[in-house]
Amino acid sequence: MLSVRGVHTFYGNIEALRGVDLDVAAGEIVTLIGANGAGKSTLLMTICGQPAASRGEILFEGKAITHWPTHAIIRAGIAQSPEGRRIFARMSVRENLLMGATIADGGLLEEDLERAFSLFPILRQRADQRGGTLSGGEQQMLAIARALMSRPRLLLLDEPSLGLAPMVVKQIFRTIAEINREQNVTVFLVEQNAYHALRLADRAYVLVNGCVGGSGTGRELLNDPEIRAAYLEGGH
């Protein structure tokens, strides 16, 4: 479904991605782990066209989208739940969800809202509440639900567990698995919580200083001594 081939991305004179190669097959959950500053979020943003790759190629369902504008990439079937949630704080939960549906079929709007509320029941209770008054976990649920309102075939999730309590993290990861399994949405997950991410993933990549430094199944990387030492607090 998604192929990234030799992608280089710059911020000014700083090279953030240095020849990244990876694949995400339809129906998979693929995770990308790595240290702060490794380039994980930059890769997701590059897939969405901001910033654009300076070299290399990005293919989505066989089409080269490397130099497409972001709105065309979203219309093609990719949606992103960004790091830090970035919901519209002054808008209600319902209005935030409607913002995510701007490119979707208007005739399916009520069905899509119901699907979002079924996935995250607390959002139904908060439908008329301003987004900025939600808890961190509720805001993350809203960010994911908003991304799903465009009916994507590929969902990009950037640090969905960031700053959340352990019980909420478990709930978020259970829901990601449900989205993949029940809604047939392929998931590419960037996550610093390597333990939960690798347990969830079919396959995984490790990004090191802008380059892919390793790959394998989620289980293989979870049991790899070097990965455990580097990303799983010495294996504990």
C-alpha positions as CSV (number, residue, x, y, z in Angstrom):
1,M,0.0,0.0,0.0
2,L,2.7,2.5,1.0
3,S,6.3,2.4,-0.2
4,V,9.0,4.8,0.8
5,R,12.1,4.6,-1.4
6,G,15.4,6.5,-0.6
7,V,13.6,9.5,0.8
8,H,15.7,12.5,1.9
9,T,14.1,15.5,3.7
10,F,15.7,18.7,4.7
11,Y,14.9,21.5,7.1
12,G,17.0,24.3,5.6
13,N,20.5,22.9,5.5
14,I,19.7,20.2,8.1
15,E,19.1,16.7,6.6
16,A,16.4,15.1,8.8
17,L,15.8,12.0,6.7
18,R,18.7,10.3,4.9
19,G,17.6,7.7,2.4
20,V,14.6,6.1,4.3
21,D,13.3,2.8,2.8
22,L,10.2,1.1,4.2
23,D,6.9,-0.5,3.2
24,V,3.4,-0.8,4.7
25,A,1.2,-3.5,3.2
26,A,-2.6,-3.3,3.1
27,G,-4.2,-4.5,6.3
28,E,-1.0,-4.3,8.5
29,I,-0.2,-2.4,11.6
30,V,3.4,-1.2,11.1
31,T,5.2,0.8,13.8
32,L,8.2,3.0,13.7
33,I,10.2,3.4,16.8
34,G,13.3,5.5,17.6
35,A,14.8,8.1,19.9
36,N,13.8,11.7,20.1
37,G,15.1,13.6,17.0
38,A,15.5,10.4,14.9
39,G,13.1,11.8,12.3
40,K,10.0,9.8,13.0
41,S,7.5,12.7,12.9
42,T,9.4,14.2,9.9
43,L,8.7,11.0,8.0
44,L,5.0,11.1,8.6
45,M,4.8,14.8,7.6
46,T,6.9,14.0,4.5
47,I,4.4,11.3,3.5
48,C,1.7,14.0,3.8
49,G,3.7,16.5,1.7
50,Q,4.8,19.0,4.4
51,P,7.8,19.1,4.1
52,A,8.2,17.6,0.7
53,A,10.9,15.0,0.1
54,S,13.9,16.5,-1.6
55,R,15.0,13.2,-3.1
56,G,13.5,9.7,-3.3
57,E,10.0,8.5,-4.0
58,I,6.8,7.8,-2.0
59,L,4.2,5.5,-3.5
60,F,0.6,5.0,-2.3
61,E,-1.3,2.2,-3.9
62,G,1.1,2.2,-6.8
63,K,0.8,6.0,-7.4
64,A,3.8,8.3,-6.9
65,I,2.6,11.0,-4.4
66,T,6.0,12.4,-3.6
67,H,5.3,15.9,-5.0
68,W,1.5,16.0,-4.5
69,P,0.0,18.8,-2.4
70,T,-1.2,17.7,1.0
71,H,-4.9,18.1,0.2
72,A,-4.5,15.7,-2.8
73,I,-2.7,13.1,-0.6
74,I,-5.6,13.3,2.0
75,R,-8.2,12.9,-0.8
76,A,-6.3,9.8,-2.1
77,G,-7.0,8.0,1.2
78,I,-4.4,8.9,3.8
79,A,-5.2,10.6,7.1
80,Q,-2.9,11.7,10.0
81,S,-3.5,12.1,13.7
82,P,-0.6,14.4,14.5
83,E,1.7,14.6,17.4
84,G,0.3,16.8,20.2
85,R,-3.3,16.1,18.9
86,R,-3.8,19.6,17.5
87,I,-7.5,19.7,17.9
88,F,-9.5,22.9,17.5
89,A,-9.7,24.0,21.1
90,R,-12.5,26.5,20.7
91,M,-14.7,24.2,18.6
92,S,-16.9,21.6,20.1
93,V,-16.2,17.9,19.8
94,R,-18.8,17.6,17.1
95,E,-17.4,20.5,15.2
96,N,-13.9,19.0,15.4
97,L,-15.3,15.8,13.9
98,L,-17.0,17.7,11.1
99,M,-13.7,19.4,10.2
100,G,-12.3,15.9,9.6
101,A,-15.2,15.1,7.3
102,T,-14.7,18.0,4.8
103,I,-13.5,15.7,2.0
104,A,-15.9,12.8,2.8
105,D,-19.2,11.9,1.2
106,G,-21.7,14.2,2.9
107,G,-24.4,11.6,2.6
108,L,-22.5,9.4,5.0
109,L,-21.9,12.1,7.7
110,E,-24.3,10.8,10.3
111,E,-23.1,7.2,9.8
112,D,-19.5,8.4,10.3
113,L,-20.3,10.4,13.4
114,E,-22.1,7.4,14.9
115,R,-19.0,5.3,14.1
116,A,-16.8,7.8,15.9
117,F,-19.0,7.9,18.9
118,S,-19.2,4.1,19.0
119,L,-15.5,3.8,18.9
120,F,-15.0,6.4,21.6
121,P,-18.2,6.6,23.7
122,I,-16.9,9.4,25.9
123,L,-17.0,11.7,22.8
124,R,-20.7,11.2,22.5
125,Q,-21.1,12.5,26.1
126,R,-18.8,15.4,25.3
127,A,-20.2,16.2,21.8
128,D,-21.2,19.8,22.6
129,Q,-18.2,20.5,24.9
130,R,-15.3,22.6,23.6
131,G,-12.3,20.5,22.6
132,G,-9.9,22.5,24.8
133,T,-11.7,21.5,27.9
134,L,-11.2,17.7,27.3
135,S,-8.7,15.7,29.2
136,G,-5.5,14.7,27.4
137,G,-6.8,11.2,26.7
138,E,-10.1,12.5,25.4
139,Q,-8.3,14.9,23.1
140,Q,-6.3,12.1,21.7
141,M,-9.4,10.1,21.1
142,L,-10.9,13.1,19.3
143,A,-7.8,13.5,17.2
144,I,-8.0,9.9,16.0
145,A,-11.7,10.0,15.5
146,R,-11.4,13.3,13.5
147,A,-8.8,11.6,11.2
148,L,-11.1,8.7,10.6
149,M,-13.9,11.0,9.5
150,S,-12.3,11.2,6.1
151,R,-12.7,7.4,5.7
152,P,-8.9,6.8,5.1
153,R,-7.5,3.5,3.9
154,L,-4.2,4.4,5.6
155,L,-4.1,6.0,9.0
156,L,-0.9,7.7,10.2
157,L,-0.7,8.0,14.0
158,D,2.1,10.2,15.5
159,E,2.8,9.5,19.2
160,P,-0.8,8.6,20.3
161,S,0.3,7.7,23.8
162,L,2.3,10.9,24.5
163,G,1.6,12.3,27.9
164,L,-1.2,9.9,28.8
165,A,-1.8,7.9,31.9
166,P,-1.0,4.1,31.6
167,M,-4.6,3.0,31.7
168,V,-5.5,5.5,28.9
169,V,-2.6,4.3,26.9
170,K,-3.8,0.7,27.0
171,Q,-7.3,1.9,25.9
172,I,-5.8,3.8,23.0
173,F,-3.8,0.9,21.8
174,R,-6.8,-1.5,22.1
175,T,-8.8,0.9,20.0
176,I,-6.0,1.1,17.3
177,A,-6.2,-2.6,17.0
178,E,-10.0,-2.4,16.7
179,I,-9.7,0.2,14.0
180,N,-7.4,-2.0,12.0
181,R,-9.4,-5.2,12.5
182,E,-13.0,-4.0,12.4
183,Q,-12.8,-1.0,10.1
184,N,-10.2,-2.5,7.7
185,V,-7.9,0.5,8.1
186,T,-4.1,0.0,7.6
187,V,-2.1,1.7,10.3
188,F,1.4,3.3,10.3
189,L,2.2,4.1,13.9
190,V,5.0,6.3,15.1
191,E,5.5,5.7,18.9
192,Q,8.1,6.2,21.6
193,N,6.3,3.7,23.8
194,A,8.1,0.8,22.1
195,Y,6.7,-1.9,24.4
196,H,3.1,-1.3,23.5
197,A,3.9,-0.4,19.9
198,L,5.9,-3.6,19.2
199,R,3.3,-5.8,20.9
200,L,0.6,-4.3,18.6
201,A,2.6,-4.3,15.4
202,D,2.7,-6.9,12.6
203,R,6.0,-5.4,11.5
204,A,8.3,-2.6,12.8
205,Y,11.2,-0.4,11.8
206,V,13.8,1.4,13.9
207,L,14.8,4.9,12.8
208,V,18.3,6.0,13.9
209,N,19.5,9.5,13.0
210,G,17.2,9.7,9.9
211,C,18.0,6.2,8.6
212,V,16.3,2.9,9.0
213,G,18.6,1.0,11.4
214,G,16.6,-2.3,11.7
215,S,13.4,-4.0,10.9
216,G,11.4,-7.2,11.6
217,T,8.2,-8.4,13.1
218,G,6.9,-6.7,16.2
219,R,7.7,-9.8,18.2
220,E,11.2,-10.1,16.8
221,L,12.1,-6.6,17.7
222,L,10.4,-6.9,21.1
223,N,12.7,-9.9,21.9
224,D,15.9,-8.4,20.4
225,P,18.4,-7.7,23.2
226,E,19.8,-4.5,21.5
227,I,16.3,-3.1,21.0
228,R,15.3,-4.0,24.5
229,A,18.4,-2.3,25.9
230,A,18.0,0.8,23.8
231,Y,14.2,1.3,23.8
232,L,12.7,-0.8,26.6
233,E,14.6,0.4,29.6
234,G,17.1,-2.4,29.6
235,G,14.5,-5.0,29.0
236,H,12.2,-4.2,32.0
